[in-house]
């Protein structure tokens, strides 16, 4: 299960993710990202409560990165050790801006 808390502050859009980002929940985040980017120049994905990310979840982050490359920037924050390990193994540390 994944809870997504969305917050739009001017042109900055934040997503706080809680739970598991996997094949079941990734489409939910993908549709949120696609439907929310109009007029946004900064996207923040807060992973403080993200327990797990699968390849499907990584694909959605990659999609968000591609969308934001044209509009502004994407920042991933508060990444747990477990999720960071997945980012490192998959090379996503080189693709994403992680704070």
N, C-alpha and C positions, 0 to 999 in steps of 0.2 A: 504494500500500500504506500502511496505517496501523497503527502499534503503539500500543496503549492500555495504559498501566500504571495500575492502580487501587490506591489506598491508602486504607483506612478507619482513621481515628484518632479514636476516640470517636464524636462526632457530626459530624466533619468528613470529607468524602469528597473525595479528590483524583484527578483524571485527568490524567496526563501524556500528551500526544499527540505522536507522532513520525511524520512522513511527510506524506501528503496526505489531507485530509478532503474527499472529493468524493462524487459520486453512488454510486460503488461501495462506499466505506467508511462513509458516513454512517449506514446502517442498523445497522452494528455498534456505533457509538457510541450511537445512539438506544436500542438494546436494553440496553446497559450502564447508561445513565442511568436508564431506566425500571425496571430490575430492582434498582437499588442504592440508591434514595432513601429507603427505609423507615428512620425514625429519624434521618435526616440533617438538620441545620439549617444546615450550610454546605457549599457545593460549590465546589471550586477547580479550574479548568481551566488547566493549565500548557501554554502554547503555545511554549515555548522551542525545540522541535525540529519544530514544525509548519511545513511548507514552503509549503502551499497550502490554501486553503479555498474551496469552491464554494458556490453558492446552496443546495445540499442540506446542506452542512455548516453554513451559517448557520441553516438551518431547525432543525437539531438543537440548536444553541446557543439559539435562540429558545424551543424546547420546554423545554430545561433551565431557562431563565430563568423561564418561566411556572410550571413545577413548583416551583421554589425560591422564587418570590414567595409561595407559600402556606406554605412550610415554614421559610424563613429567607433565606439570601442566596447569591448566585452571584458569584464573582470570577474574572475571566480575567487570567492573569499571563503575563509574559515574551513579549509579542506582538512578533513580528518586524516590520520596516518594511513588508514586502510584505503581510503579513496585516493590519496596522494600516491600510494604504491601502485594503484591501477593506472593513474595518469603517467607515472614514470615508466612502467613496463610497456605501455602502449605508445609512448612518445608524445603524449598530449601535453607534457610539461613544456615542450618546445612550440606547441601550437597555441595554447591558451595563456592568457595573462593571469597568473595566480598570485594572490596577495595573502 
